[in-house]
Amino acid sequence: MECLIGIQGKDFVILASDTVAARSIIKMKNDQDKMLQLSDNLLMAVAGEPGDTVQFSEYIAKNVQLYKMRNGYEMSAKGTAHFTRRNVAEALRTPRPKFVNILMAGVDDSEPSLFFMDYLGALMEVPFAVHGYGGMFTLSLLDRFYKKDMTKEEAMGLLQQCISEIQKRFMVDTPQFKARVVSKTGVEDLGFLSSPVPVA
């Protein structure tokens, strides 16, 4: 029931995730942060089994830091995405697979990139992406209104439109989303977003 949304702009990438922590039919909290900053210009949003999401995202983050310590420079967004994909694929062939779905956003030399990865180790670089049931309501909006060189304001407007549609159409309550933007200047927290209009 989780939802991750990613939109790539001219020189930035926006990631948003719902903030609901649930187990079966029980909602436990409404302020769960499902994103992890891997480096100055690299952000990862993770959905899936609660234990796997926490353990696996921390494992990736620590390996990105270890790479920087060993080599003196940070791993690129593409390199991190392929490293993560390999770990998901290798775990899939063991008794303990990682049930994680990931959106990874980064900016290398002012070049933004957004990667879509699922729990089977499939990886693709995309201009926009959605994980979870929210994709049923938002992919058509993204396909219709997305433009290659969107400004931050245009991307935020499109993201808000997607969130409003999910909150209006989806039977599962998703009261708010947390959003962050990655650019060459770093990661900026945009706070919590919710539908600006009451849901009918």
C-alpha positions as CSV (number, residue, x, y, z in Angstrom):
1,M,0.0,0.0,0.0
2,E,3.1,2.3,0.0
3,C,3.7,4.9,-2.6
4,L,7.0,6.4,-3.9
5,I,7.0,9.1,-6.6
6,G,10.0,10.5,-8.5
7,I,10.1,13.3,-11.0
8,Q,13.3,14.4,-12.9
9,G,13.6,18.1,-13.9
10,K,16.1,20.2,-15.8
11,D,18.9,20.0,-13.1
12,F,17.2,18.4,-10.2
13,V,15.1,15.3,-9.1
14,I,12.2,15.4,-6.7
15,L,11.4,12.3,-4.6
16,A,8.2,11.9,-2.5
17,S,6.9,9.1,-0.4
18,D,3.9,8.4,1.7
19,T,4.5,8.6,5.5
20,V,2.3,5.7,6.7
21,A,3.8,2.9,8.6
22,A,1.3,0.0,8.6
23,R,1.2,-3.7,9.3
24,S,-1.6,-5.8,7.8
25,I,-4.8,-3.6,8.4
26,I,-3.3,-1.6,11.2
27,K,-1.8,1.9,10.7
28,M,0.9,2.4,13.4
29,K,2.1,5.9,12.6
30,N,1.7,8.8,10.1
31,D,5.2,10.2,10.1
32,Q,7.5,7.4,8.8
33,D,10.4,8.8,6.7
34,K,11.0,6.3,3.8
35,M,14.0,8.2,2.3
36,L,17.7,8.0,3.1
37,Q,20.4,10.5,2.0
38,L,23.3,8.4,0.7
39,S,25.7,11.3,0.0
40,D,25.6,15.1,-0.7
41,N,23.8,14.7,-4.0
42,L,22.3,11.2,-3.7
43,L,18.9,10.2,-2.2
44,M,17.1,6.9,-2.0
45,A,13.4,6.2,-1.3
46,V,12.6,2.6,-0.2
47,A,9.3,0.7,0.1
48,G,8.7,-2.9,1.0
49,E,9.0,-5.2,4.0
50,P,9.8,-3.0,7.0
51,G,12.8,-4.9,8.2
52,D,14.3,-5.2,4.8
53,T,13.8,-1.5,4.0
54,V,15.7,-0.4,7.1
55,Q,18.5,-2.9,7.1
56,F,19.1,-2.9,3.3
57,S,19.0,0.9,2.9
58,E,21.5,1.3,5.8
59,Y,23.7,-1.3,4.2
60,I,23.8,0.6,0.9
61,A,24.4,3.9,2.7
62,K,27.3,2.5,4.7
63,N,28.9,1.0,1.6
64,V,28.6,4.3,-0.3
65,Q,30.4,6.0,2.7
66,L,33.0,3.2,2.7
67,Y,33.6,3.7,-1.1
68,K,34.3,7.4,-0.4
69,M,36.7,6.6,2.4
70,R,38.6,4.1,0.3
71,N,38.8,6.1,-2.9
72,G,38.7,9.8,-1.8
73,Y,35.6,10.6,-4.0
74,E,31.9,9.7,-3.9
75,M,30.3,7.0,-6.0
76,S,28.2,8.3,-8.9
77,A,24.5,8.0,-8.9
78,K,24.7,5.4,-11.8
79,G,27.4,3.5,-10.0
80,T,25.3,3.4,-6.7
81,A,22.2,2.3,-8.6
82,H,24.1,-0.6,-10.3
83,F,25.8,-1.6,-6.9
84,T,22.3,-1.6,-5.3
85,R,20.8,-3.6,-8.1
86,R,23.5,-6.2,-7.9
87,N,23.0,-6.6,-4.1
88,V,19.2,-7.0,-4.7
89,A,19.8,-9.6,-7.5
90,E,22.3,-11.6,-5.4
91,A,20.0,-11.7,-2.4
92,L,17.2,-12.9,-4.6
93,R,19.2,-16.1,-5.2
94,T,19.6,-16.8,-1.5
95,P,17.2,-18.0,1.3
96,R,16.9,-14.4,2.4
97,P,15.8,-12.1,-0.5
98,K,15.4,-8.4,0.0
99,F,11.8,-7.3,-0.6
100,V,12.5,-3.7,-1.4
101,N,11.4,-1.4,-4.2
102,I,13.6,1.6,-4.7
103,L,13.7,5.0,-6.3
104,M,17.2,6.5,-6.4
105,A,17.8,10.1,-7.4
106,G,21.2,11.8,-7.9
107,V,23.0,14.7,-9.6
108,D,26.4,14.2,-11.1
109,D,28.1,17.2,-12.6
110,S,24.8,19.0,-12.9
111,E,23.3,16.0,-14.7
112,P,20.2,14.7,-12.9
113,S,19.3,11.0,-12.9
114,L,16.4,9.0,-11.5
115,F,16.5,5.2,-11.2
116,F,13.6,2.8,-10.8
117,M,14.4,-0.6,-9.2
118,D,12.1,-3.4,-8.0
119,Y,12.6,-6.3,-5.6
120,L,13.5,-8.6,-8.5
121,G,16.6,-6.5,-9.3
122,A,15.2,-4.8,-12.4
123,L,16.8,-1.4,-12.9
124,M,16.0,1.4,-15.4
125,E,16.8,5.1,-15.7
126,V,13.6,7.0,-16.1
127,P,12.3,10.6,-16.3
128,F,9.5,9.8,-13.8
129,A,8.5,6.8,-11.7
130,V,6.0,5.5,-9.2
131,H,6.2,2.5,-6.9
132,G,3.1,1.0,-5.3
133,Y,-0.6,1.2,-5.9
134,G,-0.4,5.0,-6.3
135,G,1.0,4.4,-9.8
136,M,-2.5,3.3,-10.9
137,F,-3.7,6.8,-10.3
138,T,-0.6,8.9,-11.2
139,L,1.3,7.4,-14.1
140,S,-1.3,8.7,-16.6
141,L,-1.0,12.2,-15.1
142,L,2.8,12.0,-15.3
143,D,2.7,10.7,-18.8
144,R,0.3,13.5,-19.9
145,F,1.9,16.5,-18.1
146,Y,5.6,15.7,-17.7
147,K,8.0,17.8,-19.7
148,K,11.8,17.1,-20.1
149,D,13.1,20.5,-18.8
150,M,10.6,21.2,-16.1
151,T,11.4,23.9,-13.6
152,K,11.2,23.1,-9.9
153,E,7.9,25.0,-9.6
154,E,6.4,23.0,-12.5
155,A,7.6,19.7,-11.0
156,M,6.2,20.6,-7.6
157,G,2.8,21.4,-9.2
158,L,2.8,18.1,-11.0
159,L,3.7,16.2,-7.8
160,Q,1.0,18.0,-5.9
161,Q,-1.5,17.0,-8.6
162,C,-0.4,13.4,-8.2
163,I,-0.8,13.5,-4.4
164,S,-4.2,15.0,-4.7
165,E,-5.3,12.3,-7.1
166,I,-4.0,9.5,-4.8
167,Q,-5.8,11.0,-1.8
168,K,-9.0,11.5,-3.8
169,R,-9.2,8.1,-5.5
170,F,-7.3,5.6,-3.4
171,M,-9.4,3.8,-0.7
172,V,-6.3,3.5,1.6
173,D,-5.8,6.7,3.7
174,T,-2.5,8.5,2.8
175,P,-2.9,11.8,4.7
176,Q,0.5,13.2,3.8
177,F,3.7,12.7,1.7
178,K,7.2,13.7,2.5
179,A,9.2,15.3,-0.3
180,R,12.9,16.1,-1.0
181,V,14.7,17.6,-4.0
182,V,18.2,16.7,-5.1
183,S,20.3,19.2,-7.0
184,K,24.0,20.1,-7.5
185,T,23.7,22.2,-4.3
186,G,22.7,19.1,-2.3
187,V,19.5,17.7,-0.8
188,E,16.7,20.0,0.3
189,D,13.8,18.9,2.5
190,L,10.5,20.2,1.2
191,G,8.6,18.9,4.3
192,F,5.2,17.3,4.4
193,L,2.8,17.7,1.5
194,S,-0.9,16.9,1.5
195,S,-3.9,17.6,-0.7
196,P,-4.7,21.3,-0.8
197,V,-8.4,20.6,-1.4
198,P,-10.7,18.5,0.8
199,V,-11.1,15.0,-0.5
200,A,-14.8,14.2,-1.5
